[in-house]
Amino acid sequence: MDIKSPKARSLNMAAVRSKNTKPEIAVRKLLHAAGYRFRLHSKDLPGSPDIVLPKLKTVVFVNGCFWHRHPGCRFAAVPATRSDFWIHKFEENVQRDKRNYDLLRTLGWRVIVIWECEISSISDIRKFLDEQSDVP
């Protein structure tokens, strides 16, 4: 049973942001400090990537571990109530992400996913970007 009323839960879920989240802003600050220049939320690319580095032909998605199901992450737990609904929703999110990554690769873009839980451990964004291979 949910500890919040349906109205309170609705307000809580409505407050979940899809753009300009704290993790996304943290990555943008790291990139900017390292001298990278980028565009944000490019609607003309599949999945509207969070960060687009046109000169490098690279897109960066800053994914929340809960919503995008970071494999093996402690933040990717399934809620106890309405589990079937959530499992279905999460599966659709993961499938949509994979479709968008594949489309971007087909268009010649390099795709990098930075998970919310990884951001605090990134000390050198240049090295991190160089080490990242395309996502599966």
Secondary structure, 3 states (H helix, E strand, C coil): CCCCCHHHHHHHHHCCCCCCCHHHHHHHHHHHHCCCCCEECCCCCCCCCCEEEHHHCEEEEEECHHHHCCCCCCCCCCCCCCHHHHHHHHHHHHHHHHHHHHHHHHCCCEEEEEEHHHHHHCCCHHHHHHHCCCCC
